[in-house]
């Protein structure tokens, strides 16, 4: 999720966990810092673009390692505020604030290697967009009120905000499951045999969903709004570029991205450069993660140090379509 959401989630957990045992601002500050710590891995370079992206949300997001450092972080906080007598409570709060970060991130489609060091598998439910105001605003409201009241009952407002946000997170999982069932039924009715199907929300909401279905040689993209009257989804087909697989055999960067995306990727070639694209984040033809991973050396494609680029359509074009399509109007997506 975005940095603001992590800050207010950590603050909320800090206030609720400490309650009236310390000043709300102290609990909010420590909670915010703890919930931000896992994302400090963005300042670590792993040597190339593919490694930097696929290893983000790695060890720093592992529940095991965060649990290991939690006693020291809690001791530091208790010492700074000269409150060692309540060390156990500080430890509980710090631990909750730390692990809440990867748990929340695991609900986004990017994926989180939450179970390291036991496995480097990346888990991503994909039921919530990386920025969703309906999740974040209740947390902000609860923290603001709790800090404003400065009394022993202020934490209840933070708890209320956390309850609303958690309920919304649960709603997003239910909505995703509902859309997936509609998508699979629609694919079956159209005679499309997909190897895997993905449903993830479009930007800033959980009403309009993007569906990606992968076949051996192609992928299909469709959209479904919970406000649509028709349950039939129109899918647009696109080639996956699988004919490039043979020429790129043994390219470790391709293998890494393919595993990281759980098979939701496409291959392409531009001006002799081989490109692999993550199909999960963005929409056709605008994607957040495109990597140049090879250079044509006929008939093969030699591996190169990966570089990253993104293709985005203008907000002026995308947001009006998003709003109208979300409300159930059948519009083709901007291409």
PyMOL commands that set and color helices and strands:
alter all, ss='L'
color gray80, all
select helices_A, chain A and resi 3-21+24-43+49-55+59-61+63-80+84-105+133-149+155-189+242-244+252-260+315-326
alter helices_A, ss='H'
color red, helices_A
select strands_A, chain A and resi 196-201+208-214+218-225+236-239+265-270+273-278+282-283+286-287+290-297+300-309
alter strands_A, ss='S'
color yellow, strands_A
deselect
rebuild
show_as cartoon
